[in-house]
Amino acid sequence: QLTKLPSGLIVVSAEHLPRPPLSDHAHLMVMYRAGTRYETNEQRGLACLIKGIVSTEWENVHSELSPASADSESYFGCFLSPDYFGVRISVPRHLSQPALNVLGHFAAFKDWKNLPEISSIAGPRAPPSMRSILSDYVRNVAFSLGSLSHSIRSSRHTARIKYTDALIRHFASTRMVASEAVLYGINVEHEKLCEFGEKHVPGSRVRDPPAPDSRYVGGEWRREVECDSAYVVIAGQGRGGGRCAGYRSAGGA
């Protein structure tokens, strides 16, 4: 089912029966058009910082689900790309309502009144893959004068020092809003998702700004990294960073 609420939020739901393991769990995801390409040059790193804040929120509130939320059957994750920022929760199906309640606590749905201190912001759980690093480098050289060059791996601590609370709140209040969001649920009643979206996903108080212009520039760029292999990537205008042609040679040649 698909419903577009008056606020602009798109709500989508689906049922997966009777095919375990999908049928045994409820899966919830909210995704905003709030990726790194929507940062201005002065806001570089803000989207990564917000991802860190939301991860920290999960560490603080996930125990509200039940003791079962700590077992291997439950999952939480944030994801960030140049276009999107999102949050996903998967829990045993009988915990779908508590999971929705917890989702409403995340920083993405708040007025950003109480931002965490630098030392409390969650860092990455694992080092980035070489594919992720290469995609960042390709975007950096291809769109070096625009926001598409902004990294999805920026230092969260650096960003927290650089930006005031007011700037963080402003980015969230214009990008992480209903008119720029999709709420998706599997094995959750559609009416419950719509009710949740109406109550917890805020409407925009100001006009949602478009992404800053990011003109293709191109060029050649070399970078030393801690790796035993050499990577050569060739990309052209009109090709996304995730679809560029490349070649890897072993041994650092």
Secondary structure, DSSP 8 states (H G I E B T S, - for coil): -EEE-TTS-EEEEE---S-TTGGGEEEEEEEES-SGGGS-GGGTTHHHHHHHHHHHHHHHHGGGS-GGGGSTT-EEEEEE-SS-EEEEEEEEGGGHHHHHHHHTTSGGGS---S---GGGS---SS---HHHHHHHHHHHHHTTTSGGG--SS--HHHHHHHS-HHHHHHHHHHHSSGGGEEEEEESS-HHHHHHHHHHHS---SS-------------------S-SSEEEEE--TT--GGG-EEEEEGGG-
